Amino acid sequence: MPTKWQDKKLGDVIQLQRGFDLPIQDRKPGRVPVVSSSGITGTHSEAMVSSPGVVTGRYGTVGNVFYIEQDYWPLNTTLFVRDFKKNDPRFVSYFLRTVDFLSCSDKSSVPGVNRNDLHRMRVRVPPFSEQRAIAHILGTLDDKIELNRRMNETVEAMARAIFKSWFVDFDPVRAKMEGRQPSGMDAETAALFPDAFQDSPLGKIPKGWVVKRLGNLVDSIVERVDATPAKDEERYIALDDMPSRRIDLSTWRPGSEVNSSIVRFRRGDVLFGAMRPYFHKVGLAQFPGITRTTTFVLRPKRDELRHFALWHFSSDEVVDHATTASVGTTIPYVRWDALANYEIPLPPGRILASFEQAATPITESIALNGRQSRTLAAIRDALLPKLISGEIRVRDGEKFAGDKI
């Protein structure tokens, strides 16, 4: 064991405290993060704890640790670090990820962590200078992952804005009706849009467009996969791993983690979370793999329909429709026919092709950032136990001479 590291009780390193009640109906508009055992799950107008913060689950999701960089409100399902006792806060956030929280569980039907048992746990910690160096190494990786997430959020918002402008608000048509050049659009693309509207069952739509259903854009594919050892080599996208309101599907598990109701998808398919659709889980597959039947595998009928279909299925309007049309009380789910019959205005093929050309680089950049973040997370997860245990030692960002890597 490295010299100068100290053997202590966890309660001598940090002081943990239970979070605070804050029912949803009592929350007020604001930017203060509300942190549950699953992470940031809302906002409020008032903070209970000053930053930086480290929060872990007390009930529910036990063992997850979250580092909070602004003043925040930890909920009563969490434990937060009230006193860092002169230890580096970000180091503490990584250190706690190596703690065996379940050994301090009360073993009830709903797993919960006993704070007093945690405080009595024996741990080894490095001096502050090494804590800071460890936090710098791991934090640099997490900062890049967070930057990628924000970049993806920005470019995805750009794609959604283009989709809404062209196919929901019909801005190019309105501009041409007023004798203006459509904003942010070259003359060749603008020429594809009409300068008048026509009546339709959906109300006014651009002249020459037709009303179709979502089922005219994609086929719902149910290609069953047997639970044989062969599927263990597949990439498995679980519904739980699909992000809400983001199309990046870079998170996947080994196929060995799924053993029933398995279906296959291809690169370029749209995946739509059919169970509890209000969680808004819709994305574009950037690799072939497998999922479960709780997720619709939607294959565009033509290549130029891919992104047009993606942004329709991931729109608030379609997800709200799926939620309203859901059946089942305990676990609501939407049937494919309820989605397939949803009506939308369909433009001519040349406009679809133009949008496909504009949107494809955006989703490719999102996928690239997602893959990079997955690689960075794997590096972080491999380094974390070695750094926290002292197997790899650093001082102010430099490895100690003679130590193993």
Rosetta blueprint (number, residue, H / E / L):
1 M L
2 P L
3 T L
4 K L
5 W L
6 Q E
7 D E
8 K E
9 K E
10 L H
11 G H
12 D H
13 V H
14 I L
15 Q E
16 L E
17 Q E
18 R E
19 G L
20 F E
21 D L
22 L L
23 P L
24 I H
25 Q H
26 D H
27 R L
28 K L
29 P L
30 G L
31 R L
32 V E
33 P E
34 V E
35 V E
36 S E
37 S L
38 S L
39 G E
40 I E
41 T E
42 G E
43 T E
44 H E
45 S L
46 E L
47 A L
48 M L
49 V E
50 S L
51 S L
52 P L
53 G E
54 V E
55 V E
56 T E
57 G E
58 R L
59 Y E
60 G L
61 T L
62 V L
63 G L
64 N L
65 V E
66 F E
67 Y E
68 I E
69 E L
70 Q L
71 D L
72 Y E
73 W E
74 P E
75 L E
76 N L
77 T L
78 T E
79 L E
80 F E
81 V E
82 R E
83 D E
84 F L
85 K L
86 K L
87 N L
88 D L
89 P H
90 R H
91 F H
92 V H
93 S H
94 Y H
95 F H
96 L H
97 R H
98 T H
99 V L
100 D L
101 F H
102 L H
103 S H
104 C H
105 S E
106 D L
107 K L
108 S L
109 S L
110 V L
111 P L
112 G E
113 V E
114 N L
115 R H
116 N H
117 D H
118 L H
119 H H
120 R H
121 M L
122 R E
123 V E
124 R E
125 V E
126 P L
127 P L
128 F H
129 S H
130 E H
131 Q H
132 R H
133 A H
134 I H
135 A H
136 H H
137 I H
138 L H
139 G H
140 T H
141 L H
142 D H
143 D H
144 K H
145 I H
146 E H
147 L H
148 N H
149 R H
150 R H
151 M H
152 N H
153 E H
154 T H
155 V H
156 E H
157 A H
158 M H
159 A H
160 R H
161 A H
162 I H
163 F H
164 K H
165 S H
166 W H
167 F H
168 V L
169 D L
170 F L
171 D H
172 P H
173 V H
174 R H
175 A H
176 K H
177 M H
178 E L
179 G L
180 R L
181 Q L
182 P L
183 S L
184 G L
185 M L
186 D L
187 A H
188 E H
189 T H
190 A H
191 A L
192 L L
193 F L
194 P L
195 D L
196 A L
197 F E
198 Q E
199 D L
200 S L
201 P L
202 L L
203 G L
204 K L
205 I E
206 P E
207 K L
208 G L
209 W L
210 V E
211 V E
212 K E
213 R E
214 L H
215 G H
216 N H
217 L L
218 V E
219 D E
220 S E
221 I E
222 V L
223 E L
224 R E
225 V L
226 D L
227 A L
228 T L
229 P H
230 A H
231 K H
232 D H
233 E H
234 E L
235 R E
236 Y E
237 I L
238 A L
239 L H
240 D H
241 D H
242 M L
243 P L
244 S L
245 R L
246 R L
247 I L
248 D L
249 L L
250 S L
251 T L
252 W L
253 R E
254 P E
255 G H
256 S H
257 E H
258 V L
259 N L
260 S L
261 S L
262 I E
263 V E
264 R E
265 F E
266 R L
267 R L
268 G L
269 D L
270 V E
271 L E
272 F E
273 G E
274 A L
275 M E
276 R L
277 P H
278 Y H
279 F H
280 H L
281 K L
282 V E
283 G E
284 L E
285 A L
286 Q L
287 F L
288 P L
289 G E
290 I E
291 T E
292 R E
293 T L
294 T L
295 T E
296 F E
297 V E
298 L E
299 R E
300 P E
301 K L
302 R L
303 D H
304 E H
305 L H
306 R H
307 H H
308 F H
309 A H
310 L H
311 W H
312 H H
313 F H
314 S L
315 S L
316 D H
317 E H
318 V H
319 V H
320 D H
321 H H
322 A H
323 T H
324 T H
325 A L
326 S L
327 V E
328 G L
329 T L
330 T L
331 I L
332 P L
333 Y E
334 V L
335 R L
336 W H
337 D H
338 A H
339 L H
340 A H
341 N L
342 Y L
343 E E
344 I E
345 P E
346 L E
347 P L
348 P L
349 G H
350 R H
351 I H
352 L H
353 A H
354 S H
355 F H
356 E H
357 Q H
358 A H
359 A H
360 T H
361 P H
362 I H
363 T H
364 E H
365 S H
366 I H
367 A H
368 L H
369 N H
370 G H
371 R H
372 Q H
373 S H
374 R H
375 T H
376 L H
377 A H
378 A H
379 I H
380 R H
381 D H
382 A H
383 L H
384 L H
385 P H
386 K H
387 L H
388 I H
389 S H
390 G L
391 E L
392 I L
393 R L
394 V E
395 R E
396 D L
397 G L
398 E E
399 K E
400 F L
401 A L
402 G L
403 D L
404 K L
405 I L
